[in-house]
Amino acid sequence: MTTDRARTRWGTAAAWATFAVLALCVLAVALMHLKGGRTSLGVVLAAGVPAILLVAVAAALLPWRHHRWWRLALVGGLLASQAPLLDHAVPDGHHVAPDSPTISVATLNTGWAGPTDVELVDLAEGVDVLALQEWAPDRTEGLGRALGPQWHLADSDHDDYIGADVDVWVRAPWRVVSSAPLDGRQPGSVLRLGRGDVEVSVIGTRLQNPAFFAAERWGEGLDSLRRASEATDGPVIVLGDLNAPPSAVAFRDFVRRSGLRDCTTQLGAGFPGTWGRTRGADFAPVPIDHVLTRGATCTDLVVTRERGSDHRALTATVALD
């Protein structure tokens, strides 16, 4: 009898423990919404949403009979709050005319210029725009020689906050029609590129990392990108290290308000990770680098590992509608 009572007490304690874990998962997702998602804690929690959901489902099922309706309501509400992310699993199915003009863009956070010039030339092979973040300015001249005369540095802006450059290179026959700096403290410019009678606006930039208590500047960067895209007519491409997991509340609001669409959403490509803890890491689970478009359609997206950086490179082919 004593053994049965001990087992009952242990089972009850375990049941309440899993219920507490489920409640903590709900609290974690709720905290993501503080200040519109513009907090360091909110973005860090957003990056961990897949793990939070898995833990919540496990906690809801073990044991199932203990306050089952409360468990069902909590886990159901939690999953429903993330339902918009299912858009990343289903391609848009947007029809692109076979004769639509295209532009190919590549972006990489170089981790303070870890990749060699040879590796960057390989990344630039076959693309029209190369956006580099956390770039070492003393490497610019050498990279220009390595890329060759068909490339020119269209924009270079120093990021005072981290002491590195944000550069955008453009390859002929594309030319810069106009250039306007992003407002506020956000590095980068709106580059109007032209080829024949085709024009497209390209913004290559890096948002500050909100995980290191720069959430306010990160939010200001999102606002700057939204205003820039809203003020731009025709096709727009935004690319770079936005330090924004797709589940981040403020980033989801930015995408909705700006009308920009992530290439991964358009292609139903899921959530390909782009950042890991070490350079060239085999495991880079956090999807914080992006190519987004408006008035244009991503037809292909390739994620490649770069040995010299803790980020993956993104290469996208974009049809200009």
Long-range contacts (C-beta under 8 A, 24 or more apart in sequence): 11-63, 14-63, 15-63, 15-66, 16-66, 18-59, 18-60, 18-62, 18-63, 18-66, 19-59, 19-66, 19-67, 19-70, 19-71, 21-55, 21-56, 21-59, 22-56, 22-59, 22-60, 22-71, 22-74, 22-75, 23-74, 25-52, 25-53, 25-55, 25-56, 25-59, 25-78, 26-56, 26-74, 26-77, 26-78, 28-52, 29-78, 29-81, 29-82, 32-247, 32-248, 32-249, 33-249, 36-219, 36-249, 36-250, 36-253, 37-248, 37-249, 37-250, 37-251, 37-252, 37-253, 38-210, 38-215, 38-216, 38-218, 38-219, 38-250, 39-210, 39-215, 40-210, 40-211, 40-212, 40-213, 40-214, 40-215, 42-215, 42-248, 42-249, 42-250, 43-210, 43-211, 43-215, 43-218, 43-243, 43-244, 43-245, 43-248, 43-250, 44-211, 46-245, 46-247, 46-248, 46-249, 46-251, 47-211, 47-245, 47-247, 47-248, 47-286, 47-288, 49-82, 49-85, 49-245, 49-247, 50-271, 53-78, 53-79, 53-82, 82-247, 84-252, 85-246, 85-247, 87-265, 88-246, 88-262, 88-264, 88-265, 88-268, 88-269, 88-270, 88-271, 89-268, 89-270, 90-268, 91-266, 91-267, 91-268, 92-261, 92-265, 92-266, 92-267, 92-268, 92-297, 94-266, 94-297, 96-297, 96-299, 96-319, 96-321, 97-319, 100-297, 100-319, 100-320, 100-321, 101-195, 101-198, 101-319, 101-320, 102-299, 102-317, 102-318, 102-319, 102-320, 103-128, 103-129, 103-174, 103-193, 103-195, 103-200, 103-237, 103-317, 103-318, 103-320, 104-128, 104-129, 104-315, 104-316, 104-317, 104-318, 105-129, 105-130, 105-131, 105-202, 105-237, 105-239, 105-291, 105-315, 105-316, 105-318, 106-130, 106-131, 106-313, 106-314, 106-315, 106-316, 107-131, 107-132, 107-133, 107-204, 107-239, 107-240, 107-241, 107-289, 107-291, 107-313, 107-314, 108-132, 108-133, 108-289, 108-306, 108-309, 108-311, 108-312, 108-313, 108-314, 109-133, 109-134, 109-206, 109-240, 109-241, 109-275, 109-289, 109-309, 109-310, 109-311, 110-134, 110-135, 110-136, 110-306, 110-308, 110-309, 110-311, 111-279, 111-308, 111-309, 111-310, 111-311, 112-136, 112-164, 113-139, 113-308, 114-279, 114-306, 114-307, 114-308, 114-309, 114-310, 115-306, 115-307, 115-308, 115-309, 116-308, 117-142, 117-143, 117-146, 118-146, 119-306, 119-307, 119-308, 120-146, 120-147, 121-146, 121-147, 123-304, 123-306, 123-313, 123-315, 124-151, 124-169, 124-171, 127-171, 127-315, 128-170, 128-171, 128-174, 129-168, 129-169, 129-170, 129-171, 129-174, 129-193, 129-202, 129-204, 129-237, 129-239, 130-168, 130-169, 130-171, 131-166, 131-167, 131-168, 131-169, 131-204, 131-205, 131-239, 131-240, 132-165, 132-166, 132-167, 132-168, 132-169, 132-204, 133-159, 133-164, 133-166, 133-204, 133-205, 133-206, 133-240, 133-241, 134-159, 134-162, 134-164, 134-206, 134-241, 135-164, 135-165, 135-166, 135-167, 136-164, 136-165, 137-164, 137-165, 140-165, 140-167, 154-179, 154-191, 154-193, 155-179, 155-188, 155-189, 155-191, 155-204, 157-181, 157-187, 157-188, 157-189, 158-187, 159-187, 159-206, 160-185, 161-185, 161-208, 161-214, 161-217, 162-208, 166-204, 166-205, 166-206, 166-240, 167-204, 168-202, 168-204, 180-228, 182-224, 182-225, 182-228, 183-224, 183-227, 183-228, 184-220, 184-221, 184-223, 184-224, 185-217, 185-220, 185-221, 186-220, 186-221, 186-224, 186-225, 188-240, 190-228, 190-232, 198-320, 199-234, 199-235, 200-234, 200-235, 200-236, 200-237, 200-296, 200-318, 200-320, 201-232, 201-234, 201-235, 201-236, 201-237, 202-236, 202-237, 202-239, 203-228, 203-229, 203-236, 203-237, 203-238, 203-239, 203-240, 204-239, 204-240, 205-238, 205-240, 205-242, 206-240, 206-241, 206-242, 206-243, 207-240, 207-241, 207-242, 207-243, 207-244, 208-243, 209-243, 210-243, 211-243, 218-243, 218-244, 218-250, 219-250, 222-250, 222-251, 222-254, 225-254, 225-258, 226-254, 226-257, 226-258, 229-258, 229-259, 229-260, 229-294, 230-258, 234-295, 235-293, 235-294, 235-295, 235-296, 235-318, 235-320, 235-321, 236-260, 236-293, 236-294, 236-295, 236-296, 237-291, 237-292, 237-293, 237-296, 237-318, 238-290, 238-291, 238-292, 238-293, 239-290, 239-291, 239-292, 239-314, 239-316, 240-289, 240-290, 241-288, 241-289, 241-311, 242-288, 242-289, 242-290, 243-288, 244-288, 244-290, 245-286, 245-287, 245-288, 246-271, 246-287, 255-292, 258-294, 259-294, 260-292, 260-293, 260-294, 261-292, 261-293, 261-294, 261-298, 262-290, 262-291, 262-292, 263-290, 263-291, 263-292, 263-293, 263-298, 263-301, 263-314, 263-316, 263-318, 264-290, 264-301, 266-293, 266-297, 266-298, 267-298, 267-300, 267-301, 269-301, 272-301, 272-303, 272-312, 273-312, 274-303, 274-311, 274-312, 274-314, 275-310, 275-311, 275-312, 276-310, 277-310, 278-310, 279-307, 279-308, 279-309, 279-310, 280-305, 280-306, 280-307, 280-308, 280-309, 280-310, 281-305, 281-310, 284-310, 284-311, 284-312, 289-314, 290-314, 291-316, 291-318, 293-318, 295-320, 295-321, 296-320, 296-321, 297-321
